[in-house]
Amino acid sequence: MSGDHRSELFTGWGYIPEKVKKAQKKIETYPYDLDAWSILLREAQSQQVEKARPLYELLVSTFTNSGRYWKIYIEQEMKYKNYEKVEKLFQRCLMKVLNIDLWKCYLHYVKETKGALSSYREKMAQAYDFALDKMGMDIFSFQLWSDYVLFLKGVEAVGSYAENQRITAVRRVYQRGIINPMINIERLWQEYCNYEQGINPIIAKKMMDDRSRGYMIAKRTAKEYEAVTKGLNRNNPSIPPTGTMEESKQIELWKKYINWEKENPLRTEDQTLITKRVMFAYEQCLLCLGHHPDVWYEAALYLETSSKNFAEKGDMNNAKVFSDEAAAIYERAISSLMKKNMLIYFAYADFEEGRMKYEKVHNIYKRLIAVEDVDPTLVFIQYMKFTRRAEGIKSARGVFKKAREDNRTKYHVFVVAALMEYYCSKDQQIAFKIFELGLKKYGDIPDFVLAYIDYLSHLNEDNNTRVLFERVLTSGSLPPAKSGEVWSHFEDFESTCGDLASILKIEKRRLTTFKEEYKDREAALLVDRYRYLDLFPCSQAELKALGYKDLLRKHTVVTTTVTPSMAVDESQSQQEEEATPENKKTEFPRPDLDQMLPYKPRAFAPPGSHPVPGGVFPLPPAAAQVLTKMPPPVCFQGPFVRVDDLMKLIAECHIPEIALVDPVQNGVNSNADDASDADKATKRKRAGNKGDDSDEEDEEMAAPVHDIYRSRQQKRVR
């Protein structure tokens, strides 16, 4: 697939749009470009399946555990009635891709193709049992349970025995389903209650009472299940790690879901059920994060731990089952997405070594070494360590011999083999011979030379160490451009074991070798003479002024002999250098970054935000805090005010004027005097009526027009 020639993927397609050609070039550069694959898939679905089959095969070979892509491929084949190919596709993907939509497609295929067979009922029941065994724990598995029950209810039963068999089968499926956490479990429970009531109302109450506790636990767990898996994108194809924010969020959500399953939310005592549910969570996670080796390792480690727990309890059958499943997880990993990942291979080898299956460990290392585009150096090193542990030093020497014959290996195997001979067999002569053999092959690599020097310095062989320095620096095998770190070690060695004359001699020779770099920087050599580890005779600013930092960067080689503490000290010294007040540049004013708002790109700007091209700027912290306490915008269903019309109405609204109070004349307000006189009259009237009876007070009130009581009183008086 290249250049102007039409790819074999598009054979027989006719006219190919330019965007499809560009998408093809993108997947040639990066096979996991999802946008490019979407373009190719849309075009492929408009073609006949015979013409698009090469593209579909490339798709499922790139995304081997994507249920979504397998389903698209299978549906295209089913569309053209290619049932033999559909059968083979299901054999390739069904067991290793536990995707709920793919399994629903499988049941639909069985229903469509096996309906005319005499054994249709048995095959369909087997298919449902198979699907529920694999996918029954999925949160979206309600449709599988419900369809299975409907299928069983529709089976014809002739005779009382067959009828009882059907009732038992339906009841068994219901009773399995109502204790399984999933969405819409309430509907399944209601259907079960109605079913039992329809069979025998007397027995139904006892049956429901017996099952209600398990149902309530499953119902509670289903709510938690739904909440903990909210936000998971289960249809994401598995691609190599990209480090994006969206990927990090998905990883966090998957780990949250797995840890929730490990906490045993069902509160069951059945350890087998707990392990199966946790492993189902891992299987779902691997469909989206199959290129992450840590997920594979954690899944296998959990099975290994469960196996040990069962063994401690004396359940050897389950212990063996879960141990074999852990091995199967490792085997699946190195056979598919992790076929080039050394970490999984090494973990697999250690797992089999723990089970005392040494022959299998040999095969694991040999399989990894046989991979062409993998650097086998680290593989040979771990292989040598294993053979030394399991079979002794002689077997490790055999592996070292194979490593020397492999042209892809690097100098590290010589260092490891020599140190293994020194520490394990206590034979210095063999270690010397291995280092000398490596020096002939890797004398131009300063890392190997420094490892050899470090070995000799630990033996306290001053003369041999000095001879090695001279051999390396004068033989010409090590280019001068790479010898800076060796010269630095030579000077450190002489300052520790030699005298002042030898130190000055080394500095003179070093200055001659690097005369262009040390021109006008002779004082920098003094720094190397007096420094020790991370201690320097000058301040950081003075070292920078001397040009010592530039020389150090040119001559420093990242070696295997540098300890982590030295690396930490160097990084700390660099941070301190940057943090010192004299190094802070004050020539130019700098903006106050504390007053800047963080930029957060958003595809769709929410109401109330400040949209700009490409995203939105967040609200101020105080306003954002208020919004968190308010209901979301979707809760408001109206009425919605047209702001422009409201402002226009307010602007045109006529407000009546209020009448003003009469002004005060000569210090006296006439209205106020009238009001005070009226108040006095009212008070006098109230005071005069204070001693009257209640009947008199009632007389002052207006009597009703038709007062029956008063009319009777008047008749009596007459």
C-alpha positions in Angstrom: 0.0 0.0 0.0 1.9 3.0 -1.2 2.2 5.9 -3.5 0.0 6.4 -6.5 -0.9 2.8 -6.8 -4.3 1.7 -5.6 -4.1 -0.3 -2.5 -5.3 -3.9 -2.5 -7.8 -2.8 0.2 -9.8 -0.9 -2.4 -9.7 -3.5 -5.2 -13.0 -3.3 -7.1 -14.3 -0.3 -5.2 -14.6 2.0 -8.2 -14.1 5.7 -7.5 -12.3 6.3 -4.3 -12.8 9.8 -2.6 -9.8 11.8 -1.8 -10.6 11.8 2.0 -10.5 7.9 1.9 -7.1 8.0 0.3 -5.9 10.4 3.0 -7.3 8.2 5.7 -5.5 5.2 4.3 -2.2 7.1 4.4 -2.9 8.0 8.0 -3.4 4.4 9.1 -0.2 3.5 7.2 1.6 6.0 9.4 -0.3 5.2 12.6 -2.5 2.1 12.5 -4.5 3.2 15.5 -5.9 6.5 14.1 -9.6 6.1 15.0 -10.8 9.1 12.9 -9.2 7.7 9.8 -10.7 4.3 10.5 -14.1 5.9 10.8 -13.8 7.3 7.3 -12.7 4.0 5.9 -15.5 2.1 7.6 -18.2 4.5 6.3 -16.9 4.0 2.8 -16.6 0.2 3.3 -20.2 -0.2 4.5 -21.4 1.2 1.2 -19.5 -1.5 -0.7 -20.2 -5.2 -1.2 -18.8 -7.3 1.5 -16.6 -9.3 -0.9 -14.9 -6.1 -2.0 -14.6 -4.6 1.6 -13.5 -7.9 3.3 -9.7 -7.1 3.1 -10.4 -3.8 4.9 -12.5 -5.5 7.6 -9.8 -8.1 8.1 -7.2 -5.4 8.6 -9.5 -3.7 11.0 -10.1 -6.7 13.3 -6.4 -7.7 13.1 -5.5 -4.1 14.3 -8.2 -4.0 17.0 -8.4 -7.6 17.9 -10.5 -7.2 21.0 -12.9 -4.4 19.9 -16.5 -5.8 20.1 -17.8 -2.9 18.1 -15.6 -3.6 15.1 -16.2 -7.3 15.1 -19.9 -6.7 15.2 -19.8 -4.4 12.2 -17.8 -7.0 10.3 -20.2 -9.8 11.2 -23.3 -7.8 10.5 -22.0 -7.1 7.0 -21.4 -10.8 6.4 -24.9 -11.6 7.7 -26.4 -9.0 5.5 -25.2 -11.0 2.5 -26.2 -14.3 4.0 -22.5 -15.5 4.3 -23.3 -17.7 7.3 -20.3 -19.9 7.0 -18.0 -16.9 7.3 -20.1 -15.6 10.1 -19.7 -18.9 12.0 -15.9 -18.7 11.6 -15.8 -15.0 12.7 -17.7 -15.9 15.9 -15.2 -18.7 16.5 -12.4 -16.2 16.2 -13.8 -13.5 18.5 -16.6 -14.6 20.7 -14.7 -16.2 23.6 -12.1 -13.5 24.0 -14.3 -10.4 23.3 -16.9 -10.2 26.1 -18.9 -7.3 24.6 -22.6 -7.3 25.3 -23.6 -6.1 21.9 -21.5 -8.7 20.2 -23.2 -11.5 22.2 -26.6 -10.1 21.4 -25.6 -10.3 17.8 -24.6 -13.9 18.3 -28.0 -14.8 19.8 -29.7 -13.1 16.9 -27.6 -15.1 14.5 -28.5 -18.4 16.2 -32.2 -17.5 16.2 -32.1 -16.5 12.5 -30.1 -19.5 11.1 -31.1 -22.4 13.4 -34.9 -21.8 13.4 -35.6 -24.4 10.7 -33.7 -27.2 12.4 -35.4 -29.9 14.4 -33.0 -29.3 17.3 -33.6 -25.6 17.3 -35.0 -25.4 20.9 -32.0 -27.3 22.3 -29.5 -25.2 20.4 -31.2 -22.0 21.3 -31.3 -22.9 25.0 -27.6 -23.9 24.9 -26.9 -20.5 23.2 -28.7 -18.6 25.9 -27.1 -20.6 28.7 -23.7 -20.0 27.1 -24.4 -16.3 26.8 -25.6 -15.9 30.4 -22.6 -17.8 31.7 -20.2 -15.4 29.9 -22.2 -12.1 30.0 -24.9 -12.6 32.7 -22.9 -10.4 35.1 -22.9 -7.4 32.7 -24.9 -4.4 34.0 -26.8 -4.3 30.6 -27.6 -8.0 30.6 -31.3 -7.6 31.4 -32.3 -8.2 27.7 -30.5 -11.5 27.7 -32.4 -12.7 30.8 -35.7 -11.4 29.6 -35.4 -12.9 26.1 -34.3 -16.3 27.6 -37.4 -16.3 29.8 -39.7 -15.5 26.9 -38.1 -18.2 24.8 -38.7 -20.8 27.6 -42.3 -19.7 28.1 -42.9 -20.1 24.4 -41.7 -23.7 24.3 -44.6 -26.1 23.8 -45.1 -28.6 26.6 -47.2 -31.7 26.0 -48.2 -33.4 29.2 -47.9 -32.6 32.9 -44.2 -33.8 33.1 -43.2 -31.5 30.2 -45.1 -28.7 31.8 -43.4 -29.1 35.1 -40.0 -29.2 33.3 -40.8 -25.9 31.6 -41.9 -24.3 34.8 -38.7 -25.5 36.6 -36.6 -24.1 33.7 -38.3 -20.7 33.7 -38.1 -20.5 37.5 -34.4 -21.4 37.5 -33.6 -18.6 35.1 -35.8 -16.1 37.0 -34.1 -17.1 40.3 -30.6 -16.7 38.8 -31.5 -13.3 37.3 -33.1 -11.6 40.3 -30.0 -11.9 42.4 -27.8 -10.6 39.7 -27.1 -6.8 39.9 -28.2 -5.1 36.6 -30.2 -2.3 35.2 -34.0 -3.0 35.2 -33.7 -5.7 37.8 -37.0 -4.4 39.2 -38.8 -5.4 36.0 -37.4 -8.9 36.2 -38.5 -9.2 39.8 -42.0 -8.0 39.0 -42.2 -10.5 36.1 -41.1 -13.3 38.4 -43.7 -12.4 41.1 -46.5 -12.4 38.4 -45.2 -15.7 37.1 -45.3 -17.3 40.5 -48.7 -15.9 41.2 -50.0 -17.3 37.9 -48.8 -20.8 38.8 -49.8 -21.1 42.4 -50.7 -18.1 44.6 -50.3 -20.1 47.8 -46.7 -21.2 47.1 -45.9 -17.8 45.4 -45.8 -15.9 48.7 -43.3 -18.4 50.2 -41.2 -18.4 47.1 -41.1 -14.6 47.0 -40.3 -14.3 50.7 -37.4 -16.7 50.3 -36.0 -14.8 47.4 -36.7 -11.2 48.5 -33.6 -10.8 50.6 -31.3 -11.7 47.7 -33.3 -9.5 45.4 -33.0 -6.5 47.7 -29.2 -6.9 48.0 -29.0 -7.2 44.2 -31.2 -4.1 43.8 -29.0 -2.1 46.1 -25.9 -3.3 44.4 -27.3 -2.5 41.0 -27.7 1.1 42.0 -24.1 1.2 43.1 -23.0 -0.7 40.0 -24.7 1.9 37.8 -23.1 4.8 39.7 -19.6 3.4 39.7 -19.6 2.6 36.0 -21.1 5.9 35.0 -18.8 7.6 32.5 -17.1 4.5 31.2 -16.9 4.3 27.4 -17.2 0.5 26.9 -17.0 0.8 23.1 -13.6 2.5 23.1 -11.2 0.5 20.9 -8.0 -0.5 22.6 -5.0 1.6 21.4 -1.5 2.1 22.7 -1.2 4.6 25.6 -1.4 8.2 24.5 -1.3 10.0 27.8 -4.3 12.2 27.0 -6.6 13.6 29.7 -9.6 11.5 28.4 -7.5 8.3 28.5 -6.4 9.1 32.1 -10.0 9.7 33.1 -11.1 6.4 31.6 -8.2 4.5 33.3 -9.2 6.1 36.7 -12.9 5.0 36.1 -11.9 1.5 35.2 -9.7 1.1 38.3 -12.5 2.5 40.4 -14.9 -0.1 39.0 -12.5 -3.0 39.6 -11.7 -1.9 43.1 -15.4 -1.7 43.8 -15.9 -5.3 42.7 -12.9 -6.4 44.9 -14.7 -4.9 47.9 -17.4 -7.5 47.6 -20.5 -5.3 47.2 -22.9 -8.3 47.2 -21.6 -9.2 50.7 -21.4 -12.8 49.7 -19.4 -15.6 51.3 -18.8 -17.3 48.0 -15.2 -16.5 47.1 -15.6 -18.2 43.7 -18.4 -15.7 42.8 -16.3 -12.8 44.1 -13.4 -13.9 41.9 -15.5 -14.4 38.9 -17.1 -10.9 39.2 -13.7 -9.2 39.6 -12.3 -11.1 36.6 -15.3 -10.1 34.6 -14.5 -6.5 35.4 -10.9 -7.0 34.3 -12.1 -8.6 31.1 -14.3 -5.6 30.4 -11.4 -3.3 31.1 -9.0 -5.2 28.8 -11.4 -4.6 25.9 -10.6 -0.9 26.2 -7.1 -0.9 27.8 -5.6 -4.0 26.2 -2.4 -2.2 25.3 -1.7 -1.4 29.0 0.5 -4.1 30.5 -0.4 -3.2 34.1 -4.0 -4.3 33.5 -2.9 -7.7 32.3 -0.5 -8.1 35.1 -3.0 -7.1 37.8 -5.6 -9.5 36.4 -3.2 -12.4 36.5 -1.9 -11.4 39.9 -5.4 -11.3 41.3 -6.0 -14.9 40.0 -2.7 -16.0 41.5 -3.6 -14.5 44.8 -7.1 -16.1 44.8 -5.5 -19.4 43.9 -3.2 -19.1 47.0 -6.1 -18.2 49.2 -8.0 -21.3 48.1 -4.9 -23.5 48.6 -4.6 -22.2 52.2 -8.2 -23.1 52.9 -7.6 -26.6 51.5 -9.7 -26.2 48.3 -7.1 -27.5 45.9 -9.5 -27.9 43.0 -10.4 -24.2 42.8 -6.7 -23.3 43.6 -5.6 -25.3 40.5 -8.4 -23.8 38.4 -7.5 -20.2 39.2 -3.8 -20.9 38.8 -4.4 -22.3 35.3 -6.6 -19.3 34.5 -3.7 -16.9 35.6 -1.4 -18.8 33.2 -4.1 -18.5 30.5 -4.2 -14.7 31.0 -0.5 -14.4 30.5 -0.7 -16.6 27.5 -3.4 -14.5 25.9 -1.4 -11.4 26.6 1.8 -12.5 24.9 -0.1 -14.1 22.0 -2.0 -10.9 21.2 -1.5 -7.3 22.1 1.5 -7.9 24.4 3.5 -10.0 22.0 6.5 -7.5 22.2 6.1 -6.4 25.8 9.0 -7.7 27.9 7.4 -6.9 31.2 4.5 -9.4 30.7 6.9 -12.1 29.4 9.1 -11.7 32.5 6.1 -11.7 34.9 4.8 -14.8 33.1 8.2 -16.5 33.4 8.4 -15.8 37.1 4.9 -17.1 37.6 5.7 -20.4 35.9 9.0 -20.6 37.8 7.0 -20.3 41.0 5.0 -23.3 39.9 8.2 -25.2 39.2 7.5 -25.5 35.5 11.0 -24.8 34.3 10.6 -26.2 30.8 7.7 -23.7 30.2 9.9 -20.9 31.4 12.6 -21.8 28.9 10.0 -21.7 26.2 8.8 -18.3 27.3 12.2 -16.7 27.1 13.0 -18.4 23.7 9.7 -17.1 22.3 10.6 -13.5 23.2 14.2 -13.9 21.9 12.7 -15.1 18.6 10.8 -11.9 18.0 12.8 -10.1 15.3 12.3 -6.4 16.1 13.0 -6.7 19.9 16.3 -5.9 21.5 17.1 -9.2 23.2 19.8 -7.9 25.6 17.5 -7.6 28.6 15.9 -10.9 27.7 19.2 -12.7 27.8 20.1 -11.0 31.1 16.8 -12.2 32.8 17.2 -15.6 31.1 20.7 -15.9 32.6 19.5 -15.0 36.1 16.7 -17.6 35.8 19.0 -20.4 34.7 21.4 -19.5 37.5 18.6 -19.7 40.1 17.0 -22.9 38.7 19.9 -24.9 37.2 23.1 -23.4 38.4 26.0 -21.3 37.0 26.9 -23.7 34.2 23.4 -23.4 32.6 23.8 -19.6 32.9 27.1 -19.8 31.0 25.3 -21.6 28.2 22.8 -18.8 27.9 25.6 -16.3 27.9 27.2 -18.2 25.0 24.0 -17.9 23.0 23.8 -14.2 23.8 27.4 -13.6 22.5 26.4 -15.3 19.2 23.4 -13.0 18.8 24.4 -9.9 16.9 21.6 -7.9 18.4 22.8 -8.0 21.9 24.8 -5.2 23.6 27.6 -4.9 26.1 25.3 -5.3 29.1 25.3 -9.1 28.9 29.1 -9.1 29.4 28.9 -7.0 32.5 26.1 -9.2 34.0 27.9 -12.4 33.1 31.2 -11.2 34.6 29.6 -9.9 37.9 27.6 -13.2 38.1 30.8 -15.2 38.0 32.4 -12.9 40.6 29.5 -12.9 43.1 28.2 -16.5 42.5 31.1 -18.7 41.6 33.6 -16.4 43.4 36.0 -16.7 40.5 37.8 -13.4 39.7 39.7 -14.9 36.8 36.6 -15.8 34.8 35.2 -12.4 35.5 38.5 -10.8 34.2 38.3 -12.9 31.1 34.7 -11.9 30.4 35.5 -8.2 30.8 38.6 -8.5 28.6 36.5 -10.3 26.0 34.0 -7.6 26.1 36.7 -4.9 25.9 37.8 -6.2 22.5 34.2 -5.9 21.2 33.0 -2.8 23.1 36.1 -0.9 23.7 34.7 2.1 22.0 31.7 2.4 24.3 32.5 4.4 27.5 29.7 2.8 29.5 31.3 -0.6 29.3 34.8 0.8 30.0 33.4 2.6 33.1 31.7 -0.6 34.3 35.0 -2.5 33.9 36.8 0.3 35.8 34.2 0.2 38.6 34.6 -3.6 38.9 38.4 -3.2 39.3 38.1 -0.4 41.8 36.0 -2.6 44.0 38.7 -5.2 44.0 41.2 -2.6 45.2 43.4 -3.4 42.2 45.2 0.0 41.9 47.8 -1.1 39.4 45.4 -3.0 37.2 42.9 -0.1 37.3 45.7 2.4 36.3 46.8 0.1 33.5 43.2 -0.2 32.2 42.8 3.6 32.2 46.0 3.9 30.2 45.1 1.1 27.7 41.7 2.6 27.0 42.9 6.2 26.7 46.0 5.5 24.6 44.9 2.6 22.4 42.7 4.7 20.2 39.7 2.4 20.5 37.8 5.0 22.4 37.3 8.2 20.4 38.4 11.4 22.2 34.9 12.8 21.9 33.6 10.0 24.1 36.4 9.9 26.6 35.5 12.9 28.7 33.8 10.9 31.5 36.7 8.3 31.5 39.2 11.2 32.0 37.1 12.5 34.8 37.1 9.1 36.5 40.8 8.8 36.0 41.4 12.1 37.7 39.1 11.0 40.6 41.0 7.7 40.9 44.4 9.5 41.0 43.1 12.1 43.6 42.1 9.1 45.8 45.0 6.7 45.3 47.8 8.8 43.6 49.9 11.9 44.5 49.8 15.5 43.4 52.2 15.0 40.6 50.1 12.3 39.0 47.0 14.5 39.4 48.7 17.4 37.6 49.9 15.0 34.9 46.4 13.8 34.3 45.1 17.4 34.1 47.8 18.3 31.6 47.0 15.3 29.4 43.3 16.0 29.6 43.9 19.7 28.6 45.9 18.5 25.6 43.1 16.1 24.5 40.4 18.8 24.8 42.4 21.9 24.1 39.7 23.5 22.0 37.0 23.0 24.6 39.2 24.0 27.6 40.7 27.1 25.8 40.5 30.0 28.3 38.7 27.6 30.7 41.7 26.1 32.5 40.1 27.0 35.9 37.3 24.5 35.1 39.8 21.7 35.6 40.4 22.8 39.2 36.7 22.2 39.9 37.0 18.6 38.8 40.1 18.2 41.0 38.4 19.4 44.2 34.8 18.4 43.8 33.3 15.4 45.5 30.0 13.9 44.5 27.5 16.8 44.7 30.0 19.1 46.6 31.6 21.8 44.6 34.3 24.4 45.5 32.3 27.2 43.9 28.7 28.5 43.9 26.3 27.6 41.1 26.6 31.1 39.6 30.4 30.9 39.6 30.3 27.4 38.0 28.1 28.8 35.3 30.4 31.8 34.8 33.4 29.4 34.5 31.6 27.5 31.8 31.8 24.3 33.9 28.2 23.4 33.4 28.6 23.4 29.6 31.7 21.2 29.8 30.0 18.8 32.2 27.0 18.3 29.8 29.4 17.6 26.9 31.5 15.0 28.8 28.9 13.4 31.0 27.7 9.9 29.9 24.7 8.3 31.5 26.2 5.1 32.8 25.1 2.1 34.7 27.4 3.0 37.6 25.6 6.2 38.4 23.5 5.7 41.6 20.0 7.0 41.9 21.1 9.2 44.8 23.6 11.0 42.6 20.9 11.6 40.0 18.6 13.0 42.6 21.4 15.2 44.0 22.1 16.5 40.5 18.5 17.3 39.9 18.2 19.0 43.3 21.3 21.0 42.6 19.8 22.2 39.3 16.6 23.2 41.0 18.6 25.1 43.7 20.5 26.8 40.9 17.4 27.9 39.2 15.9 29.0 42.6 18.8 31.2 43.8 18.0 34.9 43.8 21.1 35.8 41.7 20.0 33.6 38.9 16.6 35.1 38.6 16.4 37.4 35.6 15.1 40.8 36.5 15.8 42.6 33.3 12.3 42.3 32.0 9.0 42.7 33.8 6.9 39.6 34.1 3.1 39.2 34.1 1.3 38.3 37.3 0.2 34.7 36.4 -2.0 34.5 39.5 -4.5 36.8 37.9 -4.8 34.7 34.7 -7.8 32.4 34.3 -7.1 28.8 33.2 -8.1 28.0 29.6 -10.3 25.0 29.4 -11.1 23.8 25.8 -14.7 22.6 25.5 -16.4 21.2 22.4 -19.8 22.6 23.5 -20.0 25.7 25.6 -22.5 25.3 28.5 -25.0 28.1 29.3 -23.6 31.0 31.2 -20.0 30.4 30.1 -17.7 32.7 28.1 -17.2 30.9 24.8 -14.2 31.8 22.6 -12.9 30.0 19.5 -11.8 26.5 20.6 -13.2 26.5 24.1 -14.5 28.5 27.1 -13.0 30.6 29.9 -14.3 29.6 33.3 -16.3 31.8 35.6 -14.6 33.5 38.6 -14.2 31.3 41.6 -17.0 32.9 43.6 -19.5 32.6 40.8 -18.4 29.1 40.1 -19.0 28.1 43.7 -22.5 29.6 43.6 -23.3 27.6 40.4 -22.2 24.3 42.1 -24.9 24.9 44.7 -27.6 25.6 42.2 -29.6 23.0 40.2 -28.3 22.3 36.7 -29.8 24.3 33.7 -31.7 21.2 32.5 -33.9 21.5 35.6 -35.4 24.7 34.3 -38.2 24.0 31.8 -39.6 27.5 31.4 -41.1 30.0 31.0 -38.3 31.6 29.0 -38.1 35.4 28.9 -37.2 37.2 25.7 -34.7 39.7 27.2 -34.8 42.2 24.4 -38.6 42.5 24.6 -38.5 42.8 28.4 -36.0 45.6 28.3 -38.1 47.4 25.6 -41.2 47.0 27.7 -39.5 48.5 30.8 -38.1 51.4 28.7 -41.6 52.3 27.3 -43.5 51.8 30.6 -45.3 54.9 31.9 -44.9 55.4 35.7 -47.6 57.7 37.3 -46.5 60.7 39.4 -47.2 60.8 43.1 -49.1 63.8 44.5 -47.0 66.1 46.7 -48.0 67.1 50.3 -49.0 70.7 50.9 -46.2 72.8 52.1 -46.0 74.1 55.7 -47.2 77.7 56.2 -45.9 79.8 59.1 -44.7 76.6 60.8 -48.2 75.1 60.9 -49.4 72.2 58.7 -53.2 72.5 58.3 -53.7 68.9 57.3 -51.8 67.7 60.3 -54.1 69.8 62.6 -57.2 68.3 61.0 -55.8 64.8 61.5 -55.0 65.4 65.2 -58.6 66.8 65.8 -60.1 63.7 64.3 -58.0 61.4 66.4 -59.0 63.3 69.6 -62.7 62.9 68.8 -62.3 59.2 68.2 -60.6 58.8 71.5 -63.4 60.6 73.4 -66.0 58.4 71.7 -64.2 55.3 72.7 -63.9 56.5 76.3 -67.7 57.3 76.5 -68.7 53.8 75.3 -66.3 52.0 77.6 -68.9 51.3 80.3 -71.8 50.2 78.1 -73.0 46.6 77.9 -72.3 44.2 75.1 -75.9 44.4 73.9 -75.7 48.1 73.4 -72.5 47.7 71.5 -74.3 45.1 69.2 -77.1 47.7 68.6 -74.6 50.1 67.2 -73.7 47.5 64.6 -75.9 47.1 61.6 -78.4 44.3 62.1 -79.0 41.7 59.4 -82.1 42.1 57.2 -83.7 38.8 58.1 -82.7 38.3 61.7 -84.8 35.4 63.0 -83.8 35.8 66.6 -84.9 39.5 66.8 -88.2 38.7 65.1 -89.0 36.1 67.7 -88.1 38.5 70.5 -90.5 41.1 69.1 -93.4 38.6 68.9 -92.9 37.7 72.6 -93.1 41.3 73.6 -96.3 41.7 71.8 
